[in-house]
Amino acid sequence: MTKTLNTSGVGEAINRVEGHLKVTGKAKYASEFPVENKVYGQGINSTIAKGEIISIDTSEAEKLEGVLKVITYRNAEKLKTFEGERPQIATDSIAPVLQSNKVHYYGEYIGLVVAETFEQAQYAASLVKFEYKEDAAAVINFEKSKSKAYTPDNGSNYSRGNMDKGLSEADMVVEQTYNTPIEHHHPMELHATIASWDNGKVLAYASQQIVEDAIIAISGTFQIPKKDVRVVSAFVGGGFGSKLNLDRHVILAVMASKMVGRPVQVTVTRTQMFTNTNMRQQNEQKMRVGAKNDGTLTALSHETLSHTSTTQEYQEPCGMVSKMLYNVPNNEVTYKLIPMNIQTPFAMRAPGEATGSFALESAMDEMAWKLKMDPLEFRIKNDTQIDLHENRPFSSRLLVECLRIGADKFGWKDRKSEPRSNKKGNWLIGYGVSAASRNSPYQKSNARVILNLEEDEVHATVQMDGTDIGTGSYTIVAQTAAEYLKIPVEQVTVELGDSDFPVTPGSGGSWGAASYCNGARAACENAIKTLKNNRNIEEDEEVALVELLKKNQLTKFEAEGMAEPSAEFEKYSIFSFGANFSEVWVDKDTGIYRIKRMVNVASAGKILNPKTAYGQIIGGLTMGAGMVIAEQTHVEPNFGNFITRSFADYHVPVNLDMANTEVIFLPEEDKIANKMGIKGIGELGITSVAASITNAIFNATGKRMRSLPITPEKLIEAKVEEGVVI
């Protein structure tokens, strides 16, 4: 039986409006557009971490049937290159490639073969021979390179109060170091593009999260006007941050198209997804926390040591949460980076929060244990309604409510505070909790609505260049238009991901839902207001859209709208908040553990669609569990290549790894955040999940696990903490 949708789709747990396109194969992803006369490009990767190319032999490849071009630095188009040493990477950064014989990391693109078929291009690529002058001074070992670390000149170091004073006032101090490894995004859809260069005009079907920034990057790299570039990203099969910026396969495809005079498709292989599409960097985080015996925090310091590439700078903001989550007067956050001959890292889901919250919420749990306080009550005691980092009130903050309600649903009262005291056969059972927060940005967003009167029905089409990366953007925009136009959702069509449409900030940073939907709202409101004004109808008079068009003697009408943060928005800190609870069972002899239950409570503004929002939280919880269970990328210490290079050795959670999960959304409409009261949710779901699991492992075993991921071997080898009764 098909569910009848109400006129106002907002708040309804409806199925995805684009779902039928996906299950029938009609949703076109970047590599699926039918482009005539298309040929294929295959990137060639370096096999050294640092050095120079001293000779290239392309003769064998060029003799093969179907090969059209072998492109290397010797014949590549001249592109704009970086200015200065290690400029900061951004979502709209240029992406020069094949501009010199220098090699900066293992796997760097050093060539591209263009051929009639994908198979011809792949085989020909394997025949191109390179000789190198290898530089033995390549920096590829994190532990051995710490002396090379520098402090980034980006103003991110922060302090308030006096740490020494705060620590001296403390009755108890926790000082520990927490480690998270390199991780890779690995969306299901490989990075891909079909690009054409036609008389100086570029058309790229590309898997990108931010269409406008992709245009800026292409035009900037080739030094051509923005108006001559069009990017289409109608459907994106996952991104998690890896498709925020424009990677070099897109530039290679555009360059190749210009050189061969035909559209060129370049698809990044799964192995190349490790070396050529960014990653989450390794982080070593030193925490110092001071507190009074009654649980009052006096000091909190968060020092992060990470790495960046030798060509661009990226720093994951691990200390972001430590600056604002708790009421602590003395606070310090610092960063150092090691330039390494590894690819440039970049944003991965909840950059900073996912990794930084592991360190912070683990340290908070350690402090609660030392103070013999309930870790839930310890967090609640140090709650604050003021963002001390920004010295501004939160627009809304229901963290305590998240913790209290979650504790009730989870059965926290049954937790045994003494580690190793809850047993069932060979299993040690533990409960863990963590608090979560995620900044909820809201950015200027434009939209167009086209109204068509068909007999006695109005059908609306909403257009914007925003993207759907699997999060449900099509659906929530359709629901928004239905709400403000007062027509059924079935009569709304949404068109996304084309730079010919009005500009939005794209998908990323948890700003998509608030930005897109408010942009769509503004367009719909403008349409109704204009139609009423044309006929001198009072703004508050209720008139059906059908009648409005008829009164204006129109069968088609277009309007655009723009939404952006208000002056009041700038006076507050806008965040989503949450709480995670985990129950973990650990086999005391083998170290094998199972995540049995998880409860997640989210305070994330107005929930536009509980079904798609639930999917976002489940995805975040799964990635958070993956941080603990298995996810890590190993760098080969002698050559600088990644040992993990496929899903056979880079492990992610599967269904049997995951727990019985309950997700709770607290009712909240934060009208300071934006007119619709929407906040971000996509990244809140991963924040501090890892800590809730490791805190549960401590409660089960008495062992503190401070380096992710946690394997059974690590658990067996770990020592029980001092003070734990065995």
C-alpha positions as CSV (number, residue, x, y, z in Angstrom):
1,M,0.0,0.0,0.0
2,T,1.4,3.4,-1.0
3,K,1.4,6.0,1.8
4,T,-0.5,9.2,1.0
5,L,1.8,12.1,1.8
6,N,0.4,15.1,3.5
7,T,0.7,18.5,1.8
8,S,3.4,19.7,4.2
9,G,6.2,17.2,3.8
10,V,8.5,18.7,6.4
11,G,8.8,16.5,9.4
12,E,7.4,13.4,7.7
13,A,9.5,10.2,7.5
14,I,8.8,9.8,3.8
15,N,10.8,7.7,1.4
16,R,13.4,9.4,-0.8
17,V,11.8,11.1,-3.7
18,E,14.7,10.1,-5.9
19,G,14.7,6.5,-4.6
20,H,13.0,5.0,-7.7
21,L,15.7,6.5,-10.0
22,K,18.4,4.8,-8.0
23,V,16.9,1.4,-7.8
24,T,16.0,1.4,-11.5
25,G,19.4,2.7,-12.5
26,K,18.1,5.9,-13.9
27,A,20.1,8.1,-11.5
28,K,23.1,9.3,-13.5
29,Y,26.4,9.3,-11.6
30,A,29.5,11.0,-13.0
31,S,30.8,8.2,-15.1
32,E,27.3,7.2,-16.4
33,F,26.4,10.1,-18.6
34,P,26.0,9.1,-22.3
35,V,28.6,11.3,-24.0
36,E,29.3,10.7,-27.6
37,N,32.8,10.1,-29.0
38,K,34.1,9.5,-25.5
39,V,37.6,8.1,-24.8
40,Y,39.2,6.9,-21.6
41,G,42.2,8.1,-19.5
42,Q,44.2,6.1,-17.1
43,G,46.4,7.8,-14.6
44,I,50.0,6.5,-13.9
45,N,51.3,6.7,-10.4
46,S,54.9,7.2,-9.1
47,T,56.7,4.4,-7.4
48,I,59.0,6.5,-5.2
49,A,58.2,8.8,-2.4
50,K,60.6,11.6,-3.4
51,G,62.9,12.4,-6.2
52,E,63.0,13.3,-9.9
53,I,62.0,11.6,-13.1
54,I,65.1,11.3,-15.3
55,S,63.8,9.4,-18.3
56,I,60.4,8.3,-19.7
57,D,59.9,5.6,-22.4
58,T,56.4,5.8,-23.9
59,S,57.2,3.9,-27.1
60,E,55.6,0.6,-26.3
61,A,52.4,2.2,-25.0
62,E,52.1,4.5,-28.1
63,K,52.3,1.5,-30.5
64,L,49.2,-0.1,-29.0
65,E,46.0,-0.1,-31.0
66,G,43.6,2.5,-29.7
67,V,46.1,4.6,-27.8
68,L,45.6,8.3,-28.6
69,K,48.0,10.1,-26.3
70,V,50.5,9.5,-23.5
71,I,50.7,12.7,-21.4
72,T,53.6,13.4,-19.0
73,Y,55.3,16.5,-17.7
74,R,57.1,16.7,-21.0
75,N,54.0,17.5,-23.2
76,A,51.4,18.5,-20.6
77,E,49.4,21.7,-20.8
78,K,50.9,24.5,-18.7
79,L,48.8,25.1,-15.7
80,K,48.8,27.6,-12.8
81,T,51.0,26.3,-10.0
82,F,51.2,26.9,-6.3
83,E,52.7,30.1,-5.0
84,G,54.8,30.0,-1.8
85,E,55.7,27.1,0.3
86,R,52.8,24.7,1.2
87,P,49.8,26.9,0.7
88,Q,46.7,25.8,2.7
89,I,44.5,23.4,0.8
90,A,40.9,24.5,0.5
91,T,37.7,23.3,-1.2
92,D,38.4,25.7,-4.2
93,S,42.2,25.2,-4.4
94,I,43.9,24.8,-7.8
95,A,45.1,21.3,-8.6
96,P,48.2,21.5,-10.9
97,V,49.4,18.2,-12.2
98,L,52.2,17.0,-14.5
99,Q,54.0,20.3,-14.3
100,S,57.5,19.1,-13.5
101,N,59.7,16.1,-13.2
102,K,59.6,16.3,-9.4
103,V,58.0,13.5,-7.3
104,H,56.6,14.5,-3.9
105,Y,55.0,11.2,-2.7
106,Y,54.4,7.6,-3.6
107,G,51.4,7.3,-5.9
108,E,51.5,10.9,-7.2
109,Y,50.2,11.2,-10.8
110,I,53.1,11.2,-13.2
111,G,51.3,10.5,-16.4
112,L,48.0,9.8,-18.2
113,V,47.3,7.4,-21.1
114,V,44.3,8.2,-23.3
115,A,42.8,5.4,-25.4
116,E,39.6,4.4,-27.2
117,T,38.7,1.9,-24.4
118,F,39.2,1.6,-20.7
119,E,41.1,-1.7,-21.1
120,Q,43.4,-0.3,-23.7
121,A,44.2,2.7,-21.5
122,Q,44.9,0.5,-18.5
123,Y,47.2,-1.8,-20.3
124,A,49.0,0.9,-22.1
125,A,49.6,2.7,-18.7
126,S,51.4,-0.4,-17.5
127,L,53.8,-0.2,-20.4
128,V,55.1,3.3,-19.8
129,K,58.5,3.1,-18.3
130,F,60.0,5.7,-15.8
131,E,63.4,6.0,-14.4
132,Y,64.0,8.0,-11.2
133,K,66.7,9.7,-9.3
134,E,65.5,8.8,-5.9
135,D,66.0,11.2,-2.9
136,A,66.9,9.2,0.2
137,A,65.8,12.1,2.4
138,A,62.1,11.3,1.9
139,V,60.1,11.9,5.1
140,I,57.7,8.9,5.5
141,N,58.0,7.8,9.1
142,F,55.8,9.8,11.5
143,E,57.6,8.7,14.7
144,K,61.1,9.4,13.4
145,S,60.1,12.8,12.0
146,K,58.7,14.6,15.0
147,S,61.7,16.9,15.2
148,K,60.7,18.3,11.8
149,A,57.3,19.5,13.2
150,Y,56.4,23.2,12.9
151,T,53.7,25.4,14.2
152,P,51.3,26.4,11.4
153,D,50.9,30.2,10.9
154,N,47.1,30.1,10.6
155,G,46.0,31.5,13.9
156,S,44.5,28.2,15.2
157,N,46.5,28.0,18.4
158,Y,44.2,29.3,21.2
159,S,44.3,29.9,25.0
160,R,42.2,31.5,27.7
161,G,43.1,31.9,31.3
162,N,46.3,30.4,32.6
163,M,47.0,26.7,32.2
164,D,49.7,26.6,34.9
165,K,47.4,28.3,37.4
166,G,44.5,26.0,36.5
167,L,46.7,22.9,36.9
168,S,48.1,24.1,40.2
169,E,44.5,24.6,41.5
170,A,43.5,21.1,40.6
171,D,43.2,18.3,43.1
172,M,43.6,15.7,40.4
173,V,45.4,15.9,37.0
174,V,45.1,13.5,34.0
175,E,47.9,13.7,31.5
176,Q,47.6,11.2,28.6
177,T,48.3,10.8,24.9
178,Y,45.8,9.5,22.4
179,N,46.5,8.3,18.9
180,T,44.4,8.0,15.8
181,P,45.8,6.6,12.5
182,I,45.5,7.6,8.9
183,E,42.0,6.7,7.6
184,H,40.5,6.9,4.1
185,H,37.0,7.9,3.1
186,H,36.2,5.2,0.5
187,P,32.7,6.2,-0.7
188,M,31.1,3.5,-2.8
189,E,31.2,5.6,-6.0
190,L,34.7,5.9,-7.2
191,H,35.9,9.4,-7.9
192,A,35.3,10.0,-11.6
193,T,34.7,12.5,-14.3
194,I,33.8,12.8,-18.0
195,A,35.3,16.1,-19.2
196,S,35.2,17.9,-22.6
197,W,37.0,20.9,-23.8
198,D,35.2,22.6,-26.7
199,N,36.6,25.9,-28.0
200,G,37.8,26.9,-24.6
201,K,34.6,25.9,-22.8
202,V,34.7,23.1,-20.3
203,L,31.9,20.7,-19.4
204,A,32.7,18.2,-16.6
205,Y,30.4,15.6,-15.3
206,A,32.2,15.1,-12.0
207,S,31.6,13.5,-8.6
208,Q,32.0,16.6,-6.5
209,Q,30.4,17.8,-3.3
210,I,30.6,21.5,-4.1
211,V,29.9,22.5,-7.7
212,E,30.8,26.2,-7.4
213,D,34.2,25.4,-5.9
214,A,34.9,22.8,-8.5
215,I,34.3,25.5,-11.1
216,I,36.7,27.9,-9.3
217,A,39.3,25.2,-9.1
218,I,39.1,24.3,-12.8
219,S,39.0,27.9,-14.0
220,G,41.9,28.8,-11.7
221,T,44.0,25.9,-12.7
222,F,43.6,26.5,-16.4
223,Q,43.4,30.3,-16.1
224,I,40.1,30.5,-18.0
225,P,37.0,32.5,-17.1
226,K,34.5,30.9,-14.7
227,K,31.7,31.5,-17.1
228,D,33.4,29.0,-19.5
229,V,33.2,26.1,-17.1
230,R,30.2,24.0,-16.3
231,V,30.1,21.2,-13.8
232,V,27.4,18.7,-13.4
233,S,27.2,16.5,-10.2
234,A,23.6,15.3,-10.4
235,F,24.1,12.3,-8.0
236,V,27.1,11.7,-5.9
237,G,27.6,8.2,-4.5
238,G,29.1,9.3,-1.1
239,G,31.9,11.6,-0.3
240,F,32.6,12.0,3.4
241,G,34.8,15.0,2.6
242,S,36.9,13.3,-0.1
243,K,34.9,15.1,-2.8
244,L,34.9,18.5,-1.2
245,N,37.9,19.7,-3.2
246,L,38.7,19.1,-6.8
247,D,41.3,16.3,-7.2
248,R,43.7,16.0,-10.0
249,H,41.9,13.3,-12.0
250,V,39.5,16.0,-13.0
251,I,42.3,18.3,-14.2
252,L,43.8,15.4,-16.1
253,A,40.6,14.7,-17.9
254,V,40.1,18.3,-18.9
255,M,43.7,18.6,-20.0
256,A,43.4,15.3,-22.0
257,S,40.2,16.4,-23.7
258,K,41.9,19.7,-24.8
259,M,44.8,17.7,-26.2
260,V,42.9,15.0,-28.0
261,G,39.9,17.0,-29.0
262,R,37.4,14.4,-27.6
263,P,35.6,14.0,-24.2
264,V,37.7,12.0,-21.8
265,Q,36.5,9.8,-18.9
266,V,38.9,9.3,-16.0
267,T,37.9,7.0,-13.2
268,V,40.1,6.7,-10.1
269,T,40.6,3.0,-9.2
270,R,40.0,1.7,-5.7
271,T,43.7,1.4,-5.2
272,Q,44.2,5.0,-6.4
273,M,41.6,6.1,-3.9
274,F,44.3,5.6,-1.3
275,T,46.9,7.7,-3.0
276,N,45.0,10.3,-5.0
277,T,41.9,11.4,-3.1
278,N,43.1,12.7,0.3
279,M,42.7,11.1,3.7
280,R,42.3,11.7,7.4
281,Q,45.7,12.4,8.8
282,Q,47.4,10.6,11.7
283,N,47.0,12.5,15.0
284,E,48.9,12.3,18.2
285,Q,46.9,14.2,20.9
286,K,48.3,15.0,24.3
287,M,45.6,15.9,26.8
288,R,46.0,17.5,30.2
289,V,43.0,17.9,32.4
290,G,42.8,19.3,35.9
291,A,39.8,19.1,38.3
292,K,38.8,19.7,41.9
293,N,37.7,16.8,44.1
294,D,34.1,17.8,43.6
295,G,34.5,17.4,39.8
296,T,34.9,21.1,38.9
297,L,37.2,21.5,35.9
298,T,40.1,23.9,36.4
299,A,42.2,23.3,33.3
300,L,42.1,21.6,30.0
301,S,44.9,21.5,27.4
302,H,44.8,19.8,24.0
303,E,48.0,19.5,22.0
304,T,47.9,17.9,18.5
305,L,50.8,16.7,16.4
306,S,49.8,15.8,12.8
307,H,51.4,15.7,9.4
308,T,50.8,17.4,6.1
309,S,52.3,17.0,2.6
310,T,55.4,18.8,1.4
311,T,53.3,20.7,-1.2
312,Q,50.1,21.8,0.6
313,E,49.1,22.4,4.2
314,Y,46.2,20.9,6.0
315,Q,45.6,20.7,9.7
316,E,42.7,18.7,11.2
317,P,41.2,20.9,14.0
318,C,41.3,18.3,16.7
319,G,41.1,20.8,19.5
320,M,37.8,22.4,18.3
321,V,35.6,20.5,20.8
322,S,38.0,21.1,23.7
323,K,37.6,24.9,23.3
324,M,33.9,25.0,23.8
325,L,32.2,21.8,25.2
326,Y,32.9,22.3,28.9
327,N,32.9,25.1,31.4
328,V,36.7,25.3,32.1
329,P,38.3,28.7,32.8
330,N,41.9,27.7,31.8
331,N,42.1,26.3,28.3
332,E,44.8,25.8,25.7
333,V,44.8,24.3,22.2
334,T,47.9,24.0,20.1
335,Y,48.9,22.3,16.8
336,K,52.1,21.2,15.1
337,L,52.6,19.7,11.7
338,I,55.2,17.4,10.2
339,P,55.8,17.9,6.4
340,M,55.9,14.4,5.0
341,N,56.3,12.8,1.6
342,I,52.7,11.5,1.7
343,Q,49.7,12.9,-0.1
344,T,47.9,15.9,1.3
345,P,45.4,15.0,3.9
346,F,42.0,16.8,4.0
347,A,38.6,16.8,5.7
348,M,37.0,13.5,6.5
349,R,33.6,13.3,8.2
350,A,33.6,15.6,11.2
351,P,37.2,16.7,10.7
352,G,38.6,17.5,14.1
353,E,35.5,16.5,16.1
354,A,35.6,12.8,15.2
355,T,39.3,12.4,16.3
356,G,39.5,15.2,18.8
357,S,36.4,14.0,20.7
358,F,38.0,10.6,21.1
359,A,40.9,12.2,23.0
360,L,38.7,14.7,24.9
361,E,35.9,12.3,25.9
362,S,38.5,9.6,26.8
363,A,40.3,12.0,29.1
364,M,37.0,13.1,30.7
365,D,36.3,9.5,31.4
366,E,39.7,9.0,32.9
367,M,39.2,12.0,35.2
368,A,35.8,10.8,36.3
369,W,37.4,7.4,37.2
370,K,40.1,9.0,39.2
371,L,37.6,11.2,41.0
372,K,35.3,8.2,41.6
373,M,32.5,10.2,40.0
374,D,29.9,8.9,37.6
375,P,31.2,9.9,34.2
376,L,27.7,11.1,33.2
377,E,27.4,13.3,36.2
378,F,30.9,14.6,35.8
379,R,30.0,15.9,32.3
380,I,26.7,17.4,33.5
381,K,28.5,19.2,36.3
382,N,30.7,21.0,33.8
383,D,28.0,22.0,31.4
384,T,27.9,25.5,30.1
385,Q,25.4,27.7,28.2
386,I,28.2,30.0,27.1
387,D,30.7,29.2,24.4
388,L,33.8,30.3,26.3
389,H,35.9,30.1,23.2
390,E,33.8,32.6,21.3
391,N,32.5,34.4,24.5
392,R,29.0,34.1,23.1
393,P,25.9,32.2,24.3
394,F,24.8,29.1,22.5
395,S,21.7,29.7,20.5
396,S,20.4,26.5,22.1
397,R,22.2,23.7,24.0
398,L,20.4,20.6,25.1
399,L,23.5,18.6,26.0
400,V,22.3,17.8,29.5
401,E,18.9,16.7,28.2
402,C,20.7,14.4,25.7
403,L,22.7,12.8,28.4
404,R,19.8,12.4,30.8
405,I,17.4,11.0,28.3
406,G,20.0,8.8,26.8
407,A,20.9,7.4,30.2
408,D,17.3,6.6,30.9
409,K,16.8,4.8,27.6
410,F,20.1,3.0,27.8
411,G,19.6,1.8,31.4
412,W,22.7,3.7,32.7
413,K,21.5,3.1,36.3
414,D,22.4,-0.5,35.9
415,R,26.0,0.3,35.1
416,K,28.5,-1.1,37.6
417,S,31.1,1.6,38.4
418,E,33.8,-0.9,39.3
419,P,35.6,-2.2,36.1
420,R,35.5,-6.0,35.6
421,S,32.6,-6.4,37.9
422,N,29.9,-7.1,35.3
423,K,30.4,-10.6,34.0
424,K,28.5,-13.2,32.1
425,G,30.4,-16.5,31.6
426,N,33.6,-15.6,29.8
427,W,32.4,-12.1,28.8
428,L,33.3,-8.9,30.7
429,I,30.5,-6.3,30.1
430,G,31.0,-2.6,30.1
431,Y,29.0,0.6,29.7
432,G,30.4,3.8,28.2
433,V,29.2,7.3,27.6
434,S,30.4,10.3,25.7
435,A,29.1,13.8,24.9
436,A,29.0,15.1,21.3
437,S,28.9,18.5,19.6
438,R,29.2,19.7,16.0
439,N,29.2,23.2,14.7
440,S,26.1,23.9,12.6
441,P,27.0,26.3,9.9
442,Y,24.5,28.0,7.7
443,Q,25.6,29.6,4.5
444,K,24.2,31.9,1.8
445,S,22.2,29.8,-0.6
446,N,20.2,30.6,-3.7
447,A,17.4,28.7,-5.4
448,R,14.9,28.9,-8.3
449,V,11.4,27.7,-8.3
450,I,9.4,27.1,-11.5
451,L,5.7,26.8,-11.2
452,N,3.6,25.1,-13.9
453,L,-0.2,25.1,-13.9
454,E,-1.5,21.9,-15.4
455,E,-5.3,21.8,-15.5
456,D,-6.1,22.3,-11.8
457,E,-2.8,21.3,-10.3
458,V,0.4,23.2,-9.8
459,H,3.7,21.4,-10.3
460,A,6.8,23.0,-9.0
461,T,10.5,22.5,-10.0
462,V,13.2,23.6,-7.6
463,Q,16.7,24.2,-9.0
464,M,20.0,24.8,-7.2
465,D,23.5,23.7,-7.7
466,G,23.6,21.9,-4.3
467,T,24.4,18.3,-4.3
468,D,23.0,15.1,-2.9
469,I,25.9,12.9,-1.6
470,G,23.5,10.2,-0.5
471,T,22.2,12.2,2.4
472,G,18.7,12.9,1.1
473,S,19.0,16.4,-0.2
474,Y,16.5,15.8,-3.0
475,T,13.9,14.7,-0.5
476,I,14.2,17.4,2.1
477,V,14.2,20.1,-0.5
478,A,11.1,18.6,-2.0
479,Q,9.5,18.5,1.4
480,T,10.4,22.2,2.0
481,A,8.9,23.3,-1.3
482,A,5.8,21.3,-0.5
483,E,5.5,23.0,2.9
484,Y,5.8,26.6,1.7
485,L,3.9,26.2,-1.6
486,K,1.2,24.1,0.2
487,I,1.1,21.5,-2.5
488,P,1.7,17.7,-2.2
489,V,5.3,16.5,-2.3
490,E,4.4,14.4,-5.3
491,Q,3.9,17.6,-7.3
492,V,7.5,18.8,-6.6
493,T,10.5,18.0,-8.7
494,V,14.0,18.9,-7.5
495,E,16.9,19.4,-9.8
496,L,20.4,19.6,-8.2
497,G,24.1,19.6,-9.0
498,D,24.3,21.7,-12.1
499,S,26.3,24.9,-12.2
500,D,23.7,26.4,-14.5
501,F,21.4,26.5,-11.5
502,P,21.6,29.1,-8.6
503,V,24.7,28.9,-6.4
504,T,24.7,27.2,-3.0
505,P,27.6,26.2,-0.7
506,G,27.3,22.6,-1.7
507,S,27.4,19.6,0.6
508,G,29.8,19.4,3.4
509,G,30.5,20.6,7.0
510,S,26.9,19.8,8.0
511,W,25.6,23.0,6.4
512,G,23.7,21.4,3.5
513,A,20.2,20.9,4.9
514,A,19.9,24.3,6.6
515,S,21.4,26.2,3.6
516,Y,19.5,24.3,0.8
517,C,16.1,24.3,2.5
518,N,16.2,27.9,3.5
519,G,17.2,28.8,0.0
520,A,14.3,26.8,-1.4
521,R,12.0,28.4,1.2
522,A,13.1,31.9,0.2
523,A,12.4,31.1,-3.5
524,C,8.9,29.7,-2.7
525,E,8.1,32.7,-0.5
526,N,9.2,35.1,-3.2
527,A,7.1,33.4,-5.7
528,I,3.9,33.6,-3.6
529,K,4.7,37.2,-2.5
530,T,5.2,38.4,-6.1
531,L,2.0,36.7,-7.4
532,K,0.0,38.3,-4.5
533,N,1.6,41.7,-5.1
534,N,0.7,41.5,-8.8
535,R,-3.0,41.2,-7.9
536,N,-3.0,43.5,-4.8
537,I,-3.7,40.6,-2.5
538,E,-2.8,41.0,1.2
539,E,0.3,39.1,2.1
540,D,-1.4,37.2,5.0
541,E,-4.5,36.3,2.9
542,E,-4.7,32.6,2.3
543,V,-5.0,31.9,-1.4
544,A,-4.3,28.5,-3.0
545,L,-1.4,28.5,-5.4
546,V,-3.7,27.3,-8.2
547,E,-5.9,30.3,-7.7
548,L,-2.9,32.7,-7.5
549,L,-1.7,31.6,-10.9
550,K,-5.2,31.8,-12.4
551,K,-5.7,35.3,-11.0
552,N,-2.4,36.3,-12.6
553,Q,-3.5,34.6,-15.8
554,L,-0.3,32.5,-15.8
555,T,0.4,28.9,-16.6
556,K,4.1,29.2,-15.8
557,F,6.0,31.4,-13.3
558,E,9.6,31.6,-12.1
559,A,11.0,33.1,-9.0
560,E,14.4,33.0,-7.2
561,G,15.3,33.4,-3.6
562,M,18.3,33.8,-1.4
563,A,18.8,32.9,2.2
564,E,21.7,33.8,4.5
565,P,22.5,34.2,8.2
566,S,20.9,37.0,10.1
567,A,22.6,39.6,12.2
568,E,21.3,37.7,15.2
569,F,23.0,34.6,14.0
570,E,26.4,36.2,14.4
571,K,25.8,37.0,18.1
572,Y,25.5,33.3,19.0
573,S,27.4,30.0,18.8
574,I,25.3,27.6,16.7
575,F,25.9,23.9,17.5
576,S,24.2,20.6,17.4
577,F,24.7,18.4,20.5
578,G,24.4,14.7,21.3
579,A,25.2,11.8,23.6
580,N,26.4,8.3,22.9
581,F,26.0,5.3,25.0
582,S,27.6,1.9,24.2
583,E,27.5,-1.6,25.8
584,V,30.5,-3.7,24.9
585,W,31.2,-7.3,25.7
586,V,34.9,-8.4,25.9
587,D,36.0,-12.1,26.0
588,K,38.5,-12.0,28.8
589,D,40.7,-14.7,27.3
590,T,40.9,-13.8,23.6
591,G,40.4,-10.0,23.7
592,I,37.6,-10.3,21.1
593,Y,34.9,-7.8,21.7
594,R,31.4,-7.1,20.5
595,I,29.4,-3.9,20.5
596,K,26.1,-5.1,21.8
597,R,24.0,-2.0,22.1
598,M,24.2,1.7,21.2
599,V,21.9,4.6,22.1
600,N,22.4,7.9,20.4
601,V,20.5,11.1,21.4
602,A,20.7,14.1,19.1
603,S,19.6,17.7,19.6
604,A,19.9,18.9,16.0
605,G,17.2,21.4,15.4
606,K,14.1,20.7,13.3
607,I,14.3,17.2,11.9
608,L,13.1,17.6,8.3
609,N,12.8,13.9,7.6
610,P,13.3,11.4,10.5
611,K,14.0,8.6,8.1
612,T,16.9,10.3,6.2
613,A,18.1,11.8,9.5
614,Y,18.2,8.4,11.1
615,G,20.2,7.1,8.2
616,Q,22.7,9.9,8.7
617,I,23.1,9.0,12.4
618,I,23.5,5.3,11.7
619,G,26.1,6.1,9.1
620,G,28.0,8.2,11.6
621,L,27.8,5.5,14.3
622,T,29.1,2.9,11.9
623,M,32.1,5.1,10.9
624,G,32.7,5.8,14.6
625,A,32.6,2.1,15.3
626,G,35.0,1.6,12.4
627,M,37.5,4.0,14.0
628,V,37.6,1.6,17.0
629,I,37.3,-1.8,15.3
630,A,39.5,-1.8,12.3
631,E,40.0,1.4,10.2
632,Q,43.6,2.3,9.6
633,T,45.9,2.9,6.7
634,H,49.5,1.6,7.1
635,V,52.4,3.4,5.5
636,E,55.3,1.1,4.4
637,P,58.2,2.5,6.4
638,N,60.9,2.0,3.7
639,F,59.2,3.2,0.5
640,G,56.3,5.4,1.6
641,N,53.5,3.5,-0.2
642,F,50.3,2.4,1.5
643,I,50.3,-1.2,2.5
644,T,46.6,-1.1,2.8
645,R,45.3,-0.6,-0.8
646,S,42.0,-2.4,-1.1
647,F,39.0,-3.5,0.9
648,A,40.8,-6.8,1.4
649,D,43.2,-5.1,3.8
650,Y,41.5,-1.8,4.7
651,H,38.6,-3.1,6.9
652,V,35.4,-1.3,7.6
653,P,32.5,-2.5,9.7
654,V,29.9,-4.8,8.3
655,N,26.4,-5.6,9.6
656,L,27.5,-8.2,12.1
657,D,30.0,-5.7,13.6
658,M,27.2,-3.3,14.5
659,A,25.0,-3.2,17.6
660,N,21.3,-3.0,18.2
661,T,21.0,0.8,17.9
662,E,18.4,3.3,19.1
663,V,18.4,6.8,17.8
664,I,16.5,9.6,19.6
665,F,15.9,13.1,18.2
666,L,15.0,15.7,20.8
667,P,12.3,18.2,19.7
668,E,14.1,21.5,19.0
669,E,13.6,24.4,16.6
670,D,16.4,26.9,16.9
671,K,15.1,29.9,15.1
672,I,18.4,31.8,15.8
673,A,20.2,29.3,13.7
674,N,17.9,30.1,10.8
675,K,14.3,30.8,10.0
676,M,13.4,27.1,9.6
677,G,15.2,26.1,12.8
678,I,17.4,23.5,11.1
679,K,20.8,22.4,12.3
680,G,23.4,20.0,10.9
681,I,23.2,16.3,11.7
682,G,25.4,14.4,9.2
683,E,28.6,14.8,11.2
684,L,27.2,14.8,14.7
685,G,26.6,11.1,14.4
686,I,30.3,10.1,14.3
687,T,31.5,12.6,16.9
688,S,32.7,10.9,20.1
689,V,31.3,7.5,19.2
690,A,34.8,6.0,19.4
691,A,35.2,7.3,23.0
692,S,31.9,5.8,24.1
693,I,33.1,2.4,22.9
694,T,36.6,2.7,24.4
695,N,35.1,4.0,27.7
696,A,32.8,0.9,27.7
697,I,35.9,-1.3,27.1
698,F,37.5,0.2,30.2
699,N,34.4,-0.3,32.2
700,A,34.4,-4.0,31.1
701,T,38.1,-4.7,31.4
702,G,39.8,-2.0,33.5
703,K,42.1,-1.4,30.5
704,R,42.5,2.0,28.9
705,M,42.8,1.9,25.1
706,R,44.4,5.1,23.9
707,S,45.4,4.2,20.4
708,L,43.0,3.4,17.7
709,P,42.0,1.0,16.3
710,I,41.7,-1.6,19.1
711,T,42.5,-5.1,18.0
712,P,42.1,-8.2,20.2
713,E,45.9,-8.4,20.4
714,K,46.1,-4.8,21.8
715,L,43.5,-5.7,24.4
716,I,45.2,-8.8,25.5
717,E,48.6,-7.1,25.8
718,A,47.2,-4.0,27.6
719,K,47.7,-3.8,31.3
720,V,44.9,-3.2,33.8
721,E,44.9,0.4,35.1
722,E,46.3,1.1,38.5
723,G,43.5,0.9,41.1
724,V,41.3,-1.6,39.2
725,V,40.5,-4.7,41.2
726,I,41.3,-7.9,39.2
